[in-house]
Amino acid sequence: MIATMTEFLPLAGMRVLDVTTSIAGPYCAEILGGLGADVIKVERPDTGDDGRSWGPPFWNREGTMFLFANASKRSLALSLRDPRGREALLRLADGADVFLQSLRPGLAERLGLGAEELRERNRRLVYCSVGAYGRVGPQRDEPGYDALMQAAGGLISLTGEPGRPGVRVGSSLIDQGTGTWAALGIVAALLERASTGEGRVVDVSLYETALGYVGYHLTGYLADGTVPRRQGTRFPMVAPYEVIPTRDGALMVAAGNDRLFALLCVELGAEDLVADPRFRANPDRVEHREELIAELERHFVKDDTASWHERLTRAGVPAAPVADVADVLGSAQTAALGIVQSLPHPTIPELHLPALPLSFDGDRVIHRGPPPLLGEHTAEILREAGYEDEEITALAAGGAVRLAGSVDAAG
């Protein structure tokens, strides 16, 4: 059965001011937009969000990283360096439900856009800061990106092959994880506000997300001083739980308990391994992992990946082929989930983006609109804030804002 898509709008009527750039903050705002919020993306008039220029790859001159994280939004191109631009943003904040910012530490306060200032004007406002290292501590003023936090938070020390330098995880999982935590915090604060009438100040950071992602490694070190090291595709606490070569490729195999290990051995025709004292229980198998994997590889190289996958799945042993992005998009499972969404776009005739990885009552939550062009909605948003057309024209002429289709303005 192919999954269906729907507009699930629990945040309908909520207005979010998205004063963020790159991925973490924009991804948070995109989640909120998918859940029905009116998200106004505030961008520099000259360049817009940094993500617009990140590439290649580009899609008809649009940065694909920007496209991924900015659906369901309207773009307001506005200069925070210009007092007139800040005044327009303050007007909008007075009637907003959420103010989401990822400005450099201390900049929001210097611009008069800090939590204390905005919540003094609007007590119902939920104010969320997306930072690098967190709001306290000796590194609180340092900037950060996903890869830096993978390094500082320990992930790079864990990722890669034994005996070789550590590597960055191949997706921006710290950014997206931080965006998800921010969205969860905002939704929780909005839920509380329904009974108290008061907003909250929500803080998330890339570093804290990274620490959360190495949580069981931190716990292991606290338990016995173990400093985990790179083990390739291996899950260090379980064996076999790693990629094993086949005749034509490789298969991830995860025999997470003794029963599954026995089933795996039966399917391989290697029942003698079950009785081997080196492999009797999981701690034994972890201790003798090298010998175990050598034994398993002798069997796996006798057949193809697809055949082993089908056989192990039928036997109830968790296994998955090592797929690339093209394989994923061509997968019948991906198609059945309906997670790739088609969206109209003014410059990309056939834009397709991953929808949110979230369903309700069997219906996929969808993006409600395409990623915006820079300044595409500036005029209509300013009108909503009470500006007359003559005032908007003057703001654009003075470089405080950028209108859709206008030449580059000062940032």
C-alpha positions in Angstrom: 0.0 0.0 0.0 1.4 3.4 -1.0 1.4 5.9 1.9 -0.9 9.0 1.5 0.0 12.6 2.2 -2.0 15.1 4.2 -1.9 18.6 5.7 -1.7 17.9 9.4 -2.0 21.4 11.0 -1.8 21.4 14.8 0.2 24.6 14.7 -2.2 26.4 12.3 -2.5 30.1 13.3 0.9 30.1 14.9 3.5 32.6 13.5 7.2 31.8 13.6 9.9 34.3 12.9 12.9 32.2 11.6 16.0 34.3 12.0 18.4 31.4 11.4 20.8 30.3 8.7 22.5 27.1 7.5 20.7 23.9 8.6 19.9 23.5 12.3 17.6 26.5 12.8 16.0 26.3 9.3 15.3 22.6 9.7 13.5 23.3 13.0 11.4 26.0 11.3 10.7 23.7 8.4 9.3 21.1 10.9 7.1 23.8 12.5 5.9 24.9 9.0 5.1 21.4 8.1 2.9 21.2 11.2 0.9 24.2 10.1 2.8 27.3 11.4 3.2 30.4 9.3 7.0 30.6 9.1 8.6 33.9 8.1 12.2 33.3 7.1 14.2 36.5 7.8 17.2 36.7 5.4 19.9 39.2 4.5 18.9 41.2 1.5 22.1 40.8 -0.3 22.9 37.1 -0.1 20.1 35.5 1.9 20.6 32.4 3.9 24.2 31.1 3.7 22.7 27.8 2.5 21.5 29.3 -0.7 25.1 29.4 -2.0 26.3 26.1 -0.6 27.1 23.7 -3.4 27.4 22.1 -5.8 25.1 20.4 -6.2 22.7 23.1 -7.3 19.2 22.7 -8.8 18.7 25.3 -11.5 21.0 27.6 -9.5 19.3 26.9 -6.2 21.4 25.4 -3.4 20.1 21.9 -2.7 20.9 22.2 1.0 18.8 25.3 1.2 16.0 23.6 -0.7 16.0 20.7 1.7 15.7 22.8 4.9 13.4 25.7 3.9 10.1 24.4 2.5 6.8 25.7 3.9 8.2 29.2 4.5 7.8 32.8 3.3 10.9 34.9 2.7 11.4 38.4 4.2 14.6 39.9 3.0 15.5 42.4 5.7 18.7 44.0 7.0 19.2 43.6 10.8 22.0 46.2 10.5 19.5 48.9 9.5 17.4 50.3 12.3 14.4 50.4 10.0 14.8 46.7 9.3 15.0 46.0 13.0 11.9 48.1 13.7 10.0 46.0 11.1 11.1 42.8 12.7 10.1 44.1 16.2 6.6 44.9 14.8 6.4 41.3 13.6 7.7 39.9 16.9 5.0 41.8 18.8 2.4 39.6 17.2 4.5 36.4 16.8 4.2 33.1 18.7 7.8 32.0 18.2 11.1 33.8 17.6 13.8 31.4 16.5 17.4 32.8 16.2 20.9 31.4 15.6 22.8 34.7 15.5 26.3 34.7 16.9 26.5 34.7 20.7 25.5 38.1 22.0 24.5 39.6 18.7 20.8 39.3 19.2 21.1 41.2 22.5 23.3 43.9 20.9 20.7 44.4 18.2 17.8 44.7 20.7 16.5 41.3 19.7 17.4 39.3 22.8 14.9 37.1 24.7 14.5 39.6 27.5 13.8 42.5 25.2 11.3 40.7 23.0 9.5 39.0 25.8 9.1 42.3 27.6 7.1 43.4 24.6 5.3 40.1 24.1 5.0 37.8 27.2 3.4 35.0 25.1 6.4 34.7 22.9 8.3 31.5 22.8 12.0 32.5 22.2 14.3 29.8 21.0 18.1 30.2 20.6 20.1 27.7 18.5 23.7 27.9 19.6 27.0 26.2 19.1 28.3 25.3 22.6 25.4 26.3 24.8 24.5 29.4 26.7 27.0 28.9 29.6 30.5 27.7 30.0 34.0 28.8 28.8 33.1 28.1 25.1 29.7 29.8 25.1 30.9 32.6 22.8 32.6 30.3 20.2 30.9 29.8 16.8 30.3 26.3 15.5 29.1 24.2 12.6 28.0 20.5 12.4 31.5 19.2 11.5 33.1 21.2 14.4 30.6 19.7 16.8 31.2 16.2 15.5 34.9 16.8 16.4 34.3 18.5 19.7 31.6 16.2 20.8 33.6 13.0 20.2 31.8 11.6 17.1 34.9 11.9 14.8 36.9 9.9 17.3 34.4 7.1 16.9 33.8 7.2 13.2 36.0 5.5 10.6 38.2 2.5 10.3 40.6 1.2 13.0 44.1 2.6 12.8 43.1 5.4 10.4 42.2 9.1 11.1 38.7 9.7 12.2 36.1 11.0 9.7 33.0 13.1 9.7 29.7 11.3 9.6 28.5 11.8 6.0 25.3 13.8 6.8 24.6 16.8 8.9 23.1 14.8 11.7 24.1 17.2 14.5 22.4 20.1 12.7 19.3 18.1 12.0 19.2 16.6 15.4 19.5 20.1 17.0 16.7 21.3 14.8 14.5 18.5 15.9 15.3 19.1 19.6 14.5 22.8 19.0 11.2 22.0 17.4 10.3 19.6 20.3 11.2 22.3 22.9 9.1 24.9 21.0 6.1 22.7 20.7 6.4 21.8 24.5 6.5 25.5 25.4 3.5 26.3 23.2 1.6 23.5 24.8 2.4 24.9 28.3 1.5 28.4 27.1 -2.0 27.2 26.4 -2.6 26.9 30.1 -0.3 29.6 31.5 -0.5 32.3 28.9 3.3 32.8 29.2 6.0 31.8 26.7 9.3 30.3 27.5 13.0 30.7 26.6 14.2 27.6 24.9 17.9 26.9 24.4 19.5 24.2 22.3 23.0 23.8 21.0 24.9 21.7 18.5 27.4 20.6 21.2 24.7 19.3 23.5 23.1 17.4 20.6 26.5 15.8 19.9 26.8 14.7 23.5 23.4 13.2 23.4 24.4 11.2 20.3 27.4 9.7 22.1 25.4 9.1 25.3 25.9 5.4 25.8 29.7 5.9 25.1 29.8 8.6 27.8 28.0 6.2 30.2 30.4 3.4 29.3 33.4 5.6 30.2 31.8 6.6 33.5 31.2 3.0 34.2 34.7 1.6 33.7 36.9 4.2 32.0 36.5 2.7 28.5 37.5 5.2 25.8 35.8 3.9 22.6 37.7 3.9 19.3 36.9 3.7 15.7 35.6 0.3 14.6 34.3 0.9 11.1 30.8 -0.4 10.7 31.0 -2.5 13.9 28.6 -1.9 16.8 31.1 -2.4 19.6 28.8 -4.0 22.2 27.3 -6.7 20.0 28.8 -9.4 17.6 28.1 -10.1 14.8 26.8 -6.5 14.1 28.6 -5.1 11.1 29.0 -5.1 7.4 30.2 -8.4 6.0 31.5 -8.9 2.4 29.4 -11.0 0.1 30.2 -12.4 -3.4 29.2 -9.2 -5.1 29.0 -6.5 -2.4 28.3 -6.3 1.3 25.5 -6.8 3.8 25.0 -5.3 7.2 24.1 -8.1 9.6 22.8 -7.6 13.1 22.5 -10.7 15.3 21.7 -8.8 18.5 21.1 -11.8 20.8 21.9 -15.5 21.1 18.7 -16.7 19.4 19.4 -14.5 16.3 23.0 -15.7 16.2 21.8 -19.3 16.2 19.3 -18.6 13.4 22.1 -16.9 11.4 24.4 -19.9 11.8 21.7 -22.3 10.7 21.0 -20.3 7.5 24.8 -20.2 6.8 25.1 -23.9 7.4 27.5 -23.2 10.2 25.7 -24.7 13.2 29.0 -25.7 14.7 29.7 -22.1 15.6 26.8 -22.0 18.0 28.5 -24.6 20.3 31.9 -23.1 20.0 32.8 -21.8 23.4 34.4 -18.7 21.8 31.0 -17.7 20.5 28.5 -19.1 23.0 27.2 -15.8 24.4 27.4 -12.2 23.2 30.2 -11.2 25.5 32.2 -14.2 24.2 31.5 -13.2 20.6 32.6 -9.6 21.2 35.8 -10.8 22.8 36.5 -13.1 19.9 35.0 -10.9 17.2 38.0 -11.3 14.7 37.8 -15.0 14.7 34.0 -15.0 14.4 33.9 -12.6 11.5 36.6 -14.6 9.7 34.4 -17.7 10.0 31.2 -15.9 8.8 33.0 -14.3 5.9 34.0 -17.8 4.6 30.2 -18.5 4.2 29.0 -15.0 3.0 31.3 -14.8 0.0 29.7 -17.9 -1.4 26.5 -16.0 -2.5 25.3 -12.6 -3.6 24.1 -9.8 -1.4 20.5 -10.0 -2.6 20.3 -13.7 -2.0 21.7 -13.5 1.5 19.4 -10.6 2.3 16.3 -12.5 1.2 17.4 -15.7 3.0 18.3 -14.0 6.3 15.1 -11.8 6.3 13.0 -14.9 5.7 14.8 -16.6 8.6 14.1 -13.6 10.9 17.7 -12.3 11.1 18.1 -8.5 10.7 20.1 -7.7 7.6 20.3 -4.8 5.1 22.3 -4.3 1.9 24.7 -1.3 1.9 22.8 1.1 -0.4 23.8 4.4 -1.9 21.6 7.4 -2.4 20.5 6.3 -5.9 19.6 2.9 -4.5 17.5 4.5 -1.8 15.6 6.7 -4.2 15.0 3.6 -6.4 13.8 1.5 -3.5 10.3 0.1 -3.5 10.2 0.7 0.3 11.0 4.4 -0.2 8.2 4.7 -2.8 5.7 2.9 -0.6 6.4 5.3 2.3 5.6 8.3 0.1 8.4 10.3 1.6 9.5 12.0 -1.6 7.2 14.9 -2.3 6.6 16.9 -5.5 6.3 20.7 -5.0 5.6 23.6 -7.3 8.5 26.1 -7.6 8.9 29.3 -9.6 12.3 28.3 -11.1 12.4 24.5 -10.8 9.8 22.8 -12.9 9.9 19.4 -11.2 11.1 20.0 -7.6 11.1 16.9 -5.4 12.1 17.0 -1.7 12.0 14.6 1.2 8.8 15.2 3.2 8.9 15.1 7.0 9.7 11.7 8.4 6.4 11.8 10.3 2.9 10.4 9.8 -0.4 10.6 11.6 -3.2 8.1 11.2 -1.2 6.6 8.3 -0.9 9.9 6.4 2.5 11.5 5.7 2.9 15.1 7.0 3.8 17.2 3.9 5.5 20.5 3.2 2.8 23.0 2.6 4.8 25.1 0.1 8.1 25.2 -1.8 11.3 26.9 -0.4 10.9 30.6 -1.2 13.0 32.8 -3.5 14.9 35.5 -1.7 12.6 38.3 -0.7 9.7 36.6 -2.4 7.2 37.6 0.3 8.8 40.8 1.7 6.0 43.1 0.5 3.1 41.0 1.7 4.6 40.4 5.1 5.3 44.1 5.6 1.8 44.9 4.7 0.6 42.4 7.3 2.8 44.4 9.8 0.9 47.6 8.9 3.2 49.1 6.4 1.8 51.1 3.5 3.0 50.5 0.0 4.8 53.8 -0.1 6.7 52.9 3.1 7.7 49.6 1.7 9.0 51.2 -1.5 11.0 53.6 0.6 12.5 50.8 2.7 13.5 48.9 -0.4 15.0 52.0 -2.0 17.1 52.6 1.2 18.4 49.1 1.4 16.5 48.1 4.5 14.6 45.4 2.7 14.7 43.6 -0.6 11.6 42.9 -2.7 11.2 39.9 -5.0 13.0 40.5 -8.2 14.9 43.6 -7.0 18.6 44.1 -7.5 20.9 43.2 -4.7 20.6 45.5 -1.6 22.9 46.2 1.2 23.0 43.4 3.9 
